[in-house]
Amino acid sequence: MCGIIGRYNLDGENIVYGNALRSLEIIRHRGPDDWGMLFAKSDTGAVRHRLPQREEIIVDEDIILGHTRLSIIDLAGGHQPMADKSNRCHIVFNGEIYNYIELRNDLENKGYHFRTAGDTEVILNAYLEFGTDCVKHFNGIFAFSIYDSRSGALFCARDHLGVKPFYYYHDPNKFVFASEIKSILCWDDITAEPDYGAMLDYLTFLFYLDDRTLFKNIKSLPPAFSMTIDKSGVKLQRYWTPDLCPDYSLNRQKAAEKVRELVTDAVRLQMRSDVDIGTHLSSGVDSSTIASLVSRMSGSRIYSFTGRFKNGGVYDELPLARASSKILNTRLHVVTPSPDDFKKYIRNLIWSCDYPSVGPGVFPQFMVSKTAASKLKVVLGGQGGDEVFLGYPRYLRTIIEDRIVTGRKDRAIAGTSDISLLRHYYLNYGVGGFAGWLLKRKTSRFSERYALSSARLYGLESYYAGHLLNEYKNYNPITAAIESIDSIESDSLSNIMTWFDLKYYLPALLQIEDRTSMAWSLESRVPLLDFRIVEFALKIPPEIKFHELKLKSIFLAAMGDILPEPIRKNIRKIGFATPIGIWFENELRDFVSKILCPENLRKRNLLDESAISDFFKSRKKWLTLGVPRDTLLWSLLNLELWYQVFIDGRIEDSRLERADFGIGDYWATDLGRLDNIAHSGEPCR
């Protein structure tokens, strides 16, 4: 993976060189192996690849592209920005095109010649051949920008599911993009301001709707979108939308065979690398499946990595992971994060992620990535399996609730009696399920019930004050989510839920997947999010997906026999369980209290400071029926630290030290001499 930056001054103004250098330097962790920049004049198409000159503060061009490289494929020949043979198009690219060999062969048959052996030049020639439709030919994880000197336009795109990030700022005078928001904030004419509407999203769902980020006027290019930028403006286009209507002619056996074929092929493609690869390995079905396939195909003993906590029980996956590792013959490395690690790294984590998202599993993921990066450059994991193959209990729970409330006989459970459904509901969801039921009992709308099921902090709105209360008068995230769910066209309730999660929840998970790995210069690949797998999974009839009222039924039917026996006998869904609630009430109680002190709550002017402070002082486990103590503490702690890192002070103050992630001499020698330029003037804010 890599880091990319760029700017197009639509008003024709010249680029401020020092800003460009800061923008590139601040994401050096994404690409410690190489770097490059180019500058272009949009009116003439002239382009120059250049080395920095200390005396030059403003350059003569109005377009800049920059790149920091983590070398994975074609180690010697993949320098960027890269130009095509004719020098017409120039690209900065973050990601991997897994089918680049097949595409290269096709393009060579069409008469294209290649000077390099990697995937970047494949993108360039595909663009020359297919234009903006080139993205429809890529199977991979990618975010890239191509400057076309003939048209004077930038063409940018992001992969089908949003594995790789692409952030941008746009106003009438300029278009600025980067792999991480902190790079955009390095430009003197862009400031860090909170987006209170996005903050409402976060304090409702722990993720964000649409293209919002927590920064005002800085957006995320949605997954499966491309955009073209020139002096006439910005044009966005969706290039991929899967069919959400199931193919009811599919039977269970054929569906399982096809899933097996697609998953196996996705792993085969994603093992393409010129450096060693490893895998994550927990007690879960998804990572164990990937580890099993990689181990079978690699022909050598691979590294695997797992996280656990000393608290034991559901917080310690080591026994199963170790048993699986023994069967698969992997070199297992175990990471045991502690409360002291949390205190040491939480600000670095906030800095790395740009803004808070989803739950506390991000912390152990960050620590596991640290260890993995000390051994190799690439890991494969099981991210996405629960969204694609229906592994979350809320999917089946919501369909059962819909049946009981409305009597609708959705095909997923059409053959099951009401008594059997009620028994399943009680045995599997218990007190928590019925507590959620109470929140949703007054509505018969499926979209509203699923929106409420997705709301991790529903009920906190009664404590809004100041900025949040003012914003809430005009924007309600629950209403926005309901409208989004209602707009999804499918006769399958499971596909409606899946598509909502693929659009909003999964990108939040992938944000931390990217950031927790790239913080340590580690590439994380996610085979279960191959877009071919997603397309086919959405075609599988719901009664097959929920066979015998089992979650992930079709995935287990397809892949169960390759799972290590300990995993096959202990199939469960616990996620990356983190004892954050226990720590907050014990080892981290004082640490959290100092950060979430009344003075800070008052300063932010977001919530009823008195009521929230009283709750923190108490030992109550719930603020409201929908707001558990640990979830509230986690979200507000992250939000306050985000303010401190990005709004109050210098961004650089919370970055990881170079010694922490062990980059080589390249940055120290080549960019270290540019510190006077890179950090001149006002600090990044």
C-alpha positions in Angstrom: 0.0 0.0 0.0 1.0 3.6 -0.3 0.0 7.2 0.5 -1.3 9.6 -2.2 -1.8 13.3 -2.1 -2.8 15.9 -4.8 -4.1 19.4 -5.4 -5.6 21.2 -8.4 -5.9 24.9 -8.1 -9.0 25.5 -10.2 -8.4 29.3 -10.1 -5.0 28.8 -11.7 -3.0 29.9 -8.7 0.4 28.4 -8.2 1.2 25.7 -5.7 2.7 26.5 -2.3 5.6 24.1 -2.2 6.1 23.9 1.5 2.5 22.9 2.0 2.9 20.1 -0.5 5.9 18.8 1.3 4.2 18.8 4.6 1.2 17.1 3.1 3.4 14.3 1.8 5.7 14.0 4.8 3.0 13.6 7.4 1.9 10.3 5.8 5.3 8.9 5.4 4.2 5.9 7.5 2.1 4.7 4.5 5.1 4.5 2.3 8.6 4.4 3.9 10.3 2.8 0.9 10.2 5.5 -1.8 8.5 8.8 -2.6 7.9 11.1 -5.5 6.2 14.3 -6.7 5.2 15.9 -9.9 3.9 19.4 -10.8 1.8 20.3 -13.9 0.4 23.4 -15.6 -3.3 22.8 -16.5 -3.3 25.4 -19.3 -0.4 24.0 -21.2 -0.3 20.3 -20.0 3.4 20.7 -19.2 4.6 18.3 -16.5 7.8 18.0 -14.5 8.9 15.3 -12.1 11.2 17.0 -9.7 13.3 16.8 -6.7 12.7 19.4 -4.0 14.7 22.6 -4.1 15.2 24.3 -0.7 14.9 27.9 -2.1 11.7 27.4 -4.0 8.6 28.2 -1.9 6.1 28.6 -4.7 6.2 26.7 -7.9 5.0 27.7 -11.4 2.4 25.0 -11.6 -1.2 24.7 -10.4 -1.4 20.9 -10.1 0.6 18.6 -7.8 0.5 14.8 -7.3 2.6 13.1 -4.6 3.2 9.6 -3.5 4.9 7.6 -0.7 5.5 4.0 -1.5 5.3 0.7 0.4 6.9 -1.7 -2.1 5.0 -4.9 -2.5 5.0 -5.8 -6.2 7.8 -4.9 -8.7 10.0 -3.7 -6.0 12.5 -2.1 -8.3 10.2 -0.6 -11.0 7.2 0.8 -9.3 8.3 4.4 -8.6 5.4 6.9 -8.6 4.1 9.3 -9.8 4.3 7.1 -13.0 3.7 8.2 -16.6 2.5 6.2 -19.5 4.8 5.6 -22.4 3.5 8.7 -24.3 3.9 10.9 -21.2 0.2 11.9 -21.5 -1.1 10.5 -18.3 0.4 10.5 -14.8 -0.8 8.4 -11.8 -0.5 8.2 -8.1 -2.0 4.9 -6.8 -2.6 3.3 -3.4 -3.6 -0.3 -3.3 -3.3 -3.5 -5.3 -5.0 -4.6 -8.6 -5.1 -8.4 -8.0 -6.0 -9.3 -11.6 -3.2 -7.2 -13.0 -1.5 -10.1 -14.7 -4.6 -11.1 -16.7 -5.3 -7.4 -17.6 -1.7 -6.9 -18.7 -2.0 -9.9 -21.0 -5.2 -8.5 -22.5 -3.7 -5.1 -23.0 -0.6 -6.5 -24.6 -2.8 -8.4 -27.0 -4.3 -5.0 -27.9 -0.8 -3.6 -28.7 0.2 -2.0 -25.4 3.8 -2.3 -24.3 5.0 -2.3 -20.6 8.2 -1.0 -19.1 7.5 -2.3 -15.6 6.3 -5.5 -14.0 3.7 -4.2 -11.6 0.1 -3.2 -11.5 0.4 0.6 -11.6 1.3 0.7 -15.3 -1.7 -1.6 -16.0 -4.0 1.0 -14.6 -2.5 3.7 -16.8 -2.8 1.6 -20.0 -6.3 0.5 -19.0 -7.3 4.1 -18.7 -5.8 4.8 -22.2 -7.8 1.9 -23.6 -11.1 2.2 -21.8 -11.2 5.7 -20.5 -13.1 6.2 -17.2 -14.7 2.8 -17.6 -11.3 1.3 -16.8 -12.4 0.8 -13.2 -15.0 -1.7 -14.3 -12.1 -4.0 -15.3 -10.2 -3.9 -11.9 -10.4 -6.5 -9.2 -8.6 -5.1 -6.3 -8.4 -2.5 -3.5 -7.5 0.9 -4.8 -7.6 4.6 -4.6 -5.9 6.5 -7.4 -5.7 9.8 -9.3 -4.7 10.2 -12.9 -3.8 13.5 -14.4 -4.6 13.6 -18.1 -2.5 16.3 -19.7 -4.5 16.2 -22.9 -7.8 17.1 -21.2 -6.3 18.9 -18.2 -8.5 16.8 -15.9 -7.9 14.6 -12.9 -9.7 11.3 -12.9 -10.0 9.7 -9.4 -11.5 6.4 -8.3 -12.0 4.2 -5.2 -12.5 0.5 -5.0 -15.9 -1.4 -5.0 -16.2 -1.7 -1.2 -14.0 1.2 0.0 -11.1 -0.8 1.3 -8.7 2.0 0.4 -9.4 5.6 1.6 -9.8 8.7 -0.6 -10.6 12.0 1.1 -11.1 15.3 -0.6 -11.8 19.0 -0.1 -13.5 21.0 -2.9 -14.4 24.7 -3.2 -14.6 26.9 -6.3 -10.9 27.7 -6.1 -9.3 24.3 -5.4 -9.6 20.5 -5.2 -7.4 18.7 -2.6 -7.2 15.0 -2.0 -5.2 12.6 0.1 -5.2 9.1 1.6 -5.5 10.6 5.1 -7.3 13.8 6.2 -4.2 15.1 8.1 -2.5 15.6 4.7 -5.4 17.8 3.6 -5.1 19.9 6.8 -1.4 20.6 6.0 -2.5 23.2 3.4 -2.5 26.7 5.0 -5.9 27.6 3.4 -7.8 24.6 4.8 -8.7 24.5 8.5 -9.9 21.8 10.8 -13.5 22.4 11.9 -16.0 20.0 13.4 -18.9 18.8 11.4 -21.7 18.6 13.9 -24.0 16.7 11.6 -21.4 14.0 11.2 -20.9 14.1 15.0 -24.6 13.3 15.4 -24.0 10.3 13.1 -21.1 9.1 15.3 -23.0 9.6 18.5 -25.9 7.6 17.2 -24.3 4.7 15.2 -20.5 5.0 15.8 -20.2 5.4 12.0 -21.1 8.0 9.4 -23.8 8.3 6.8 -23.2 9.3 3.2 -19.8 10.8 2.4 -19.3 12.7 5.7 -16.3 12.8 7.9 -16.0 14.5 11.3 -14.3 17.4 9.5 -16.5 20.1 8.0 -16.1 20.3 4.2 -13.8 17.3 4.0 -15.6 14.3 2.4 -14.9 10.7 1.7 -15.2 9.5 -1.9 -17.9 6.8 -1.6 -16.9 3.2 -2.4 -17.5 2.2 -6.1 -17.4 5.8 -7.2 -15.2 7.7 -9.6 -14.9 11.4 -10.1 -13.5 13.7 -12.8 -12.2 17.2 -11.8 -11.4 20.0 -14.2 -12.0 23.8 -14.2 -15.7 23.2 -14.9 -16.1 21.5 -11.5 -16.3 18.0 -10.0 -18.4 15.2 -11.5 -19.1 12.0 -9.4 -20.3 8.7 -11.0 -21.1 5.3 -9.4 -19.5 2.6 -11.5 -20.7 -0.5 -9.7 -24.0 -1.5 -8.1 -24.7 -5.2 -7.4 -28.0 -6.7 -8.2 -30.0 -7.0 -4.9 -32.6 -9.4 -6.2 -31.9 -13.0 -5.2 -31.7 -15.8 -7.8 -34.4 -18.2 -6.4 -33.3 -21.0 -8.8 -30.1 -21.5 -6.8 -30.1 -24.5 -4.5 -28.0 -24.9 -1.4 -25.4 -27.2 -2.9 -24.8 -25.1 -6.0 -24.6 -21.9 -3.9 -22.0 -23.6 -1.5 -19.9 -24.8 -4.4 -19.8 -21.3 -6.0 -18.9 -19.7 -2.7 -16.1 -22.2 -2.3 -14.8 -21.5 -5.8 -14.9 -17.7 -5.4 -13.4 -17.5 -1.9 -10.5 -19.9 -3.0 -9.8 -17.8 -6.1 -9.9 -14.6 -4.2 -7.3 -15.9 -1.8 -5.2 -17.1 -4.7 -5.2 -13.7 -6.4 -4.5 -11.9 -3.2 -1.5 -14.0 -2.4 0.3 -12.3 -5.3 3.2 -10.5 -3.8 7.0 -10.0 -4.2 7.4 -10.0 -0.4 6.4 -12.5 2.3 2.8 -12.6 3.5 1.1 -13.7 6.7 -2.5 -13.9 8.1 -4.5 -12.9 11.1 -5.7 -15.9 13.1 -8.3 -15.6 15.8 -10.9 -18.1 17.0 -13.3 -16.9 14.4 -14.5 -18.6 11.2 -13.4 -15.9 8.8 -9.8 -15.4 9.7 -9.4 -19.2 10.2 -10.8 -19.8 6.7 -8.3 -17.4 5.2 -5.4 -18.8 7.2 -6.3 -22.3 6.2 -6.4 -21.4 2.5 -3.2 -19.4 2.6 -1.4 -22.2 4.5 -2.5 -24.7 1.9 -1.5 -22.6 -1.1 1.7 -21.0 0.2 3.9 -24.1 0.1 5.8 -22.8 3.1 5.3 -22.1 6.8 3.5 -18.7 7.2 3.3 -16.2 10.0 0.0 -15.8 11.8 -1.0 -13.2 14.4 -3.6 -13.1 17.1 -4.6 -10.8 20.0 -5.8 -11.8 23.5 -6.2 -10.2 26.9 -5.2 -11.4 30.3 -8.8 -11.0 31.5 -9.6 -14.5 30.2 -13.0 -15.9 29.1 -14.3 -14.3 25.8 -11.3 -11.9 26.0 -8.8 -14.7 25.4 -8.9 -16.4 22.0 -5.5 -17.9 22.4 -6.4 -21.5 23.1 -8.4 -21.9 19.9 -5.9 -19.8 17.9 -3.0 -21.8 19.2 -4.7 -25.1 18.4 -5.5 -23.9 14.9 -2.0 -22.7 14.4 -0.6 -26.1 15.3 -2.9 -27.8 12.8 -2.0 -25.3 10.1 1.7 -25.3 11.0 1.9 -21.5 11.2 4.4 -19.4 13.1 1.9 -17.9 15.6 2.7 -14.5 17.2 0.6 -13.5 20.2 -0.1 -9.9 21.2 -1.5 -9.2 24.7 -2.4 -5.5 24.9 -2.6 -4.0 28.4 -4.1 -0.9 30.0 -0.7 0.7 30.0 -0.5 0.1 26.2 -3.9 1.8 26.0 -2.6 4.9 27.8 0.5 5.0 25.8 -1.0 4.6 22.3 -4.6 5.9 22.4 -3.6 9.4 21.2 -1.4 7.9 18.4 -4.4 5.7 17.5 -6.7 8.8 17.2 -4.0 10.5 15.1 -3.6 7.5 12.9 -7.4 7.1 12.3 -8.1 10.8 11.6 -11.4 10.6 13.4 -13.1 8.1 15.7 -15.3 5.3 14.3 -16.9 2.0 15.5 -15.9 0.3 18.7 -13.0 -0.5 20.9 -11.8 -3.5 18.8 -9.7 -0.9 16.9 -7.2 -0.8 19.8 -6.2 -4.4 19.9 -6.2 -4.4 16.1 -3.7 -1.5 16.2 -1.5 -3.4 18.6 -1.6 -6.7 16.6 -0.7 -4.7 13.4 2.3 -3.3 15.3 3.7 -6.8 15.9 2.8 -8.1 12.4 4.6 -5.1 10.8 7.8 -6.1 12.6 7.8 -9.4 10.8 6.5 -8.7 7.3 4.7 -6.3 5.0 1.5 -8.0 4.0 -1.2 -9.8 6.0 -4.5 -11.3 4.9 -7.6 -11.3 7.2 -11.3 -12.1 7.3 -12.8 -8.7 7.4 -16.2 -8.5 5.7 -17.4 -12.0 6.2 -20.1 -11.0 8.7 -21.6 -8.4 6.4 -21.4 -10.5 3.2 -22.6 -13.8 4.7 -24.9 -12.5 7.5 -22.8 -13.3 10.6 -24.3 -10.6 13.0 -27.2 -11.7 15.2 -29.1 -8.5 14.4 -29.8 -9.7 10.9 -31.9 -12.7 11.9 -33.2 -10.9 15.0 -34.6 -8.1 12.9 -36.3 -10.5 10.5 -37.9 -12.4 13.4 -39.2 -9.2 14.9 -40.6 -8.2 11.6 -42.5 -11.5 11.3 -43.9 -11.2 14.8 -44.9 -7.5 14.5 -46.3 -7.5 10.9 -46.9 -11.1 10.1 -44.8 -10.7 7.0 -43.5 -14.1 5.8 -40.1 -13.2 4.5 -38.6 -16.2 2.7 -35.7 -16.3 5.1 -37.9 -17.8 7.8 -41.1 -18.6 5.9 -41.0 -22.3 6.8 -40.6 -21.8 10.6 -43.5 -21.6 13.0 -44.0 -18.5 15.3 -43.5 -20.7 18.4 -40.1 -21.9 17.1 -39.1 -18.3 16.2 -40.0 -17.1 19.7 -38.1 -19.9 21.3 -35.1 -19.1 19.1 -35.4 -15.4 20.0 -35.4 -16.0 23.7 -32.6 -18.6 23.7 -30.3 -16.6 21.5 -31.0 -12.9 22.3 -32.2 -13.1 25.9 -32.4 -10.0 28.0 -30.5 -7.9 25.5 -32.8 -8.9 22.7 -35.9 -8.0 24.6 -34.3 -4.7 25.7 -33.8 -3.9 22.1 -37.4 -5.0 21.4 -38.7 -2.4 23.8 -37.0 0.3 21.9 -38.6 -0.8 18.6 -42.0 -2.0 19.8 -43.9 1.1 18.7 -43.1 0.9 15.0 -44.1 -1.6 12.4 -41.7 -0.1 9.8 -38.9 -2.5 9.0 -36.6 0.4 8.0 -37.1 2.1 11.4 -36.5 -1.1 13.4 -33.3 -1.8 11.5 -32.1 1.7 11.9 -32.7 1.4 15.6 -30.9 -1.9 15.7 -27.9 -0.2 14.2 -27.9 2.7 16.6 -25.3 1.9 19.3 -26.1 5.1 21.3 -29.8 5.5 20.7 -31.2 7.6 23.5 -28.2 9.9 24.0 -30.1 12.6 22.0 -32.0 13.5 25.2 -28.7 14.8 26.6 -27.7 16.9 23.6 -26.9 20.6 24.4 -25.2 23.5 22.7 -23.8 22.7 19.2 -25.3 19.2 19.0 -28.8 20.4 20.1 -28.8 23.1 17.5 -27.7 20.7 14.8 -30.3 18.1 15.9 -33.1 20.5 15.3 -32.4 20.3 11.6 -30.9 16.8 11.2 -31.8 13.4 12.8 -29.5 10.5 11.9 -32.2 7.9 12.6 -34.5 9.6 10.1 -31.7 9.8 7.6 -30.9 6.1 8.0 -34.6 5.2 7.6 -34.8 7.1 4.4 -31.7 5.4 3.1 -33.0 1.9 4.0 -36.4 2.8 2.4 -34.6 3.7 -0.9 -33.1 0.2 -1.2 -35.0 -1.8 -3.8 -35.1 -5.5 -3.0 -37.7 -8.1 -2.1 -35.2 -9.6 0.4 -35.0 -8.1 3.8 -31.6 -9.7 4.4 -30.3 -8.0 1.2 -31.7 -4.6 2.3 -29.8 -4.9 5.6 -26.7 -6.2 3.9 -26.6 -3.3 1.4 -27.2 -0.7 4.1 -24.3 -2.1 6.1 -22.0 -2.4 3.0 -22.7 1.3 2.3 -22.2 2.7 5.8 -21.0 0.3 8.5 -18.4 -1.7 6.5 -16.6 1.5 5.4 -16.2 2.4 9.0 -14.6 -1.0 9.7 -12.4 -0.6 6.7 -11.3 2.8 7.8 -9.7 1.3 10.9 -8.5 -1.8 8.9 -6.5 0.6 6.7 -5.4 3.0 9.4 -4.4 0.5 12.1 -2.3 -1.4 9.6 -0.8 1.5 7.6 0.2 3.3 10.8 2.8 0.6 11.0 3.6 0.4 7.3 1.7 -2.9 6.9 -0.6 -3.9 4.0 -3.8 -5.6 5.0 -5.7 -7.6 2.4 -9.3 -8.7 2.7 -10.2 -11.6 0.3 -13.8 -12.0 1.5 -14.5 -8.5 0.0 -13.6 -9.5 -3.5 -16.5 -7.8 -5.3 -17.3 -11.1 -7.1 -18.0 -12.7 -3.8 -20.3 -9.9 -2.7 -22.2 -10.0 -6.0 -22.8 -13.7 -5.7 -23.7 -13.6 -2.0 -26.4 -11.1 -2.7 -27.9 -13.5 -5.3 -28.2 -16.4 -2.8 -31.8 -16.8 -1.6 -32.4 -15.8 2.0 -33.8 -19.2 3.1 -30.4 -20.7 2.1 -28.5 -18.0 4.0 -30.5 -18.7 7.2 -30.8 -22.4 6.8 -32.0 -23.9 10.1 -31.9 -20.4 11.6 -28.1 -20.4 11.6 -26.0 -17.4 10.9 -23.4 -17.7 8.1 -25.0 -21.0 7.1 -24.0 -20.9 3.5 -20.4 -19.9 4.3 -20.0 -22.8 6.7 -21.5 -25.2 4.2 -19.0 -24.0 1.6 -15.8 -23.7 3.8 -16.5 -25.6 6.9 -14.5 -28.7 6.0 -11.2 -26.7 5.6 -11.6 -25.1 9.0 -9.3 -26.5 11.8 -11.3 -28.9 13.9 -11.1 -26.8 17.1 -12.8 -23.9 15.2 -15.4 -26.1 13.5 -16.4 -27.5 16.9 -16.6 -24.0 18.6 -18.3 -21.8 16.1 -19.3 -18.6 17.8 -19.6 -14.9 17.1 -17.9 -12.6 19.6 -15.9 -10.2 17.4 -12.6 -8.9 18.8 -13.9 -8.8 22.4 -12.1 -6.1 24.3 -12.3 -5.7 28.1 -12.5 -1.9 27.8 -15.5 -1.6 30.1 -13.6 -3.5 32.8 -10.5 -1.3 32.3 -12.6 1.9 32.4 -13.9 0.9 35.9 -10.5 -0.2 37.2 -7.0 0.4 35.8 -8.1 3.2 33.5 -10.7 4.9 35.7 -8.4 7.9 36.6 -7.1 8.2 33.1 -10.6 8.4 31.6 -11.8 10.7 34.4 -9.1 13.3 33.6 -9.9 13.3 29.9 -13.7 13.4 30.4 -13.6 16.0 33.2 -16.4 18.5 33.6 -14.1 21.3 32.3 -13.6 19.5 29.0 -17.3 18.6 28.7 -18.2 22.2 29.3 -15.6 23.4 26.8 -16.9 21.3 23.9 -20.5 22.5 24.5 -22.0 19.3 23.1 -23.9 17.5 26.0 -25.6 18.3 29.2 -22.4 18.5 31.2 -24.0 18.2 34.6 -26.1 15.1 33.8 -23.2 13.3 32.0 -20.8 14.1 34.8 -23.2 12.8 37.4 -23.6 9.6 35.4 -19.8 9.1 35.1 -19.5 9.5 38.9 -22.1 6.8 39.4 -21.7 3.1 38.9 -24.8 2.8 36.7 -24.3 0.5 33.7 -26.8 2.2 31.5 -27.4 5.9 30.8 -30.6 5.0 29.0 -32.0 1.7 27.8 -30.1 2.1 24.5 -26.8 3.6 25.9 -24.5 1.2 27.9 -21.9 2.8 30.1 -18.8 1.4 28.3 -20.0 2.3 24.8 -20.7 5.9 26.0 -17.3 6.2 27.7 -15.5 4.8 24.7 -17.2 7.2 22.2 -16.9 10.3 24.3 -13.2 9.5 25.2 -12.4 9.2 21.5 -14.3 12.4 20.6 -12.5 14.4 23.3 -9.1 13.1 22.2 -10.0 13.9 18.6 -10.7 17.5 19.7 -7.4 17.7 21.5 -5.4 16.2 18.6 -7.0 17.8 15.6 -8.8 20.9 16.8 -6.8 22.2 19.8 -3.2 21.7 18.9 -0.5 20.7 16.4 -1.3 17.5 14.5 2.4 16.4 14.6 2.3 16.2 18.4 0.4 12.9 18.4 2.1 11.1 15.5 4.0 7.9 16.1 7.7 8.3 16.6 9.8 6.9 13.8 11.4 4.5 16.2 8.0 3.1 17.0 7.4 1.8 13.5 11.0 1.2 12.4 11.1 2.9 9.0 14.4 2.8 7.1 17.0 5.5 6.4 15.2 6.7 3.3 13.0 9.3 5.1 15.8 10.3 7.5 18.2 11.1 4.7 16.0 12.2 1.8 13.3 14.1 3.5 15.0 14.8 6.8 17.0 17.5 5.1 13.8 19.2 4.1 12.4 19.7 7.6 12.9 23.5 7.4 10.6 23.6 4.4 8.2 20.9 5.5 7.6 22.5 8.9 7.9 26.2 8.0 5.2 28.6 8.8 2.1 27.7 10.8 1.8 24.1 12.0 -0.8 21.7 10.5 -4.1 22.2 12.2 
